[in-house]
């Protein structure tokens, strides 16, 4: 939800969702903008099949697509620069022995380097890559972004309550842009634990 709210879509956007899972982010973006089209890339067959069912159930087969593929094949699967923007809610944790059966949470097939390489290939010059991640990985995100000429332009720091530590970071990177970063901060709840204005806007309350 926070990533879908963070994304800024250009007019009639063609969007690539890297690691799209069961298609939730694509559904949210299509609901928000009736003129956008989203292509999801998901390596897990079960998640891909669920996405296809969700697409059919929501009658979005003309605007939302799921492809079962590894994001590392993006350069061979798509023409470079064929999308206005990319989005991703990737695995948050580095791969390890304990993560052998958890591709959704651990970087077994979706390292940060592979993620940024795929986004840089797919997005057009001047297009954006939006992603959400854990705050302790922020330096790695920025290093990978710059490596692939995706300049960090906007950073949102998200807390649960005003005095809580940062729980998530949301980053917007622009292909071929000059340096210049805008920082934002939001909370999901106020100090008393009530839904914040930001939360109410996200969930249309």
N, C-alpha and C positions, 0 to 999 in steps of 0.2 A: 504493500500500500504506500509506504513512504517513497519508494523508488518511482512508482507510477505518478505520484504527485510532484516529484522533483523533475521529471522529464519535461522538456520543452520541445514540442513537436512543431516543425515547420508545416506550412500549408501542403496538404496532400502528401504527407510524409511516407516514405518507404523505410520501414524499420526492420532491423535484424536483431533478434533476441538470442544472445549467446548463452547456452545452457538454460533452455526455456522450460524445462521440467514439464509439468502438466498443462502449461499454457496460461497460467494465471495472469502474468504480467501482460501478455498479449491481449487477453480478454479485457483487462482494465483499460489499456490504451485504446482499443477499438471502441469501447463504450464511451470513453472521454472524447474521442475525435472520430466522427463517423466517416471522415474522408481519408484516414490513414490506413495503411496496409502493413501487416506484421508477418515476418517469416521467422519461425522459431527453429533453432538447431539444438537438438537434444540427443545425447549419446545413449541414454538408457531406454531400452525398447518398451518397458512397461510404462514409463512416464510418457513416452511418445504416443503410445496407444491411448492413454488417458487423455492426452491433449487432443487427439483426433476426435475422441468422443465429446469432449467439452466444446470443441469447435462446431461439431454437428448439432449438439444440443442447443447452442446459442445462435444457430443459423448464421455463422460467420465464414462459411467455406469460401466466399468470394473475397474476403479480406484478411483472413488469418490462416496461416499454413504452418504445419509442423513437419520437420525433416529429421529423420533419425540418422545422425551423423556425428562424428567427432569434430569439435571446433577447429582442430588442427588441419582439417581438410577444407576449410573455408577458401583458401587460395585456389584450390582446384575445382571447387564447386560453384563459385560465383565470380562474376566479372569484377575487377577492381573498381572501387568507387561507385558501386551500383546502389548504395543505400544512403539516404539522407542522414540517418543516425543509427547508432547501435545502442543496445541496452543490455545490462547483465546483472543478475543476482547470483554471483558465482559461489563456489565452495569457499568457506572462510578459513579453513585450517590447512596447514601444510600436510602433505602426505606423510604417513608413517606406518609402522607395522600394524598398529591397532586399527588402521583405517581401511583395511583391505576390502571391506564390503560396504563402503560408505562413499560412493562417488558424489552424492549430492552435498556432502559436508566437507570432504577432504579433497585436496588437489591431486587426485590420482591421474585424471585425464584432462584437467583444466588448470594448468599452472597460470600464474599471473602473466608470465612472459607469453605463453600461447594465447591467452585471452586478448592481450593488447595487440599482438601480432595479427590476430584475426580481425579485430575491430579496425585496425589501421588499414588493412587490405580492403575491407568491405565498404568503409565509409568514404564519401566523396570529399574532396578538398573543401574545407570550411564546414564540414559536417561534424556532428558531436557524438561522443561516446559517454553514456551515463551509466554509472554503476554504484552499488552499495557494498560496503565492506566493514570489517571491524577496525576500530581506530588504531590498534597496534600494528596494522599493516599499511598505514598511510604512507610512510616513507617509501615502501616497496612499490606502492601504486604510482607515486609520482615519478620514481626512477624509471619504471616500465613505460609510463606514459611519454616521458620525454624521449626515451630511447626510440620509440616508434613515431615520433613527431606528432604526438597527441598532447597538445599543451594544456595543463590544468588551468581552467578558467573560473570555476565556481566550486566552492566546497561548503557543504552543509554539515554541521556538527549536531548530532541528535542526542538528547538526554531524555530519560524517562521523567524526571522532575528537575526543577532548577538547580538543586544542590547535588544531584547525582553525577557520577562520572559519565563521560561521553560513551554511549553504547554503540552507535553506528556513525559512519561517515558516508556521505554521498558526494560523488565527484563527477563533475562535468568537464570533459576534455575535448578540445577542438583541434581538428586536423589542420596543420599548417599555420596555426595562430601564433601571434606574438605573446611573450610572457605578460601576465597580468591576472592576478587571482582575486576574486571576490569571495569573502567568507561570510557565511550565514550561520545562525544558531537557532534551534527550535527545541521545544519540550513537548512531550506527549501529554503531560499532566501538569497542573499548577502545584504550588507548595502543599495544598491541602489534599492532593490526590484526585482532584476533579479533572475531567477532560479539558485540555487546553483548546484555545481557538484554532490552533494548528491541527489538532487531532479531529475536532469537529468538522473542519473543512475537508480533511482527508476522507472521512467517513460519511460526508454529506449529511451531517446531523444538524 
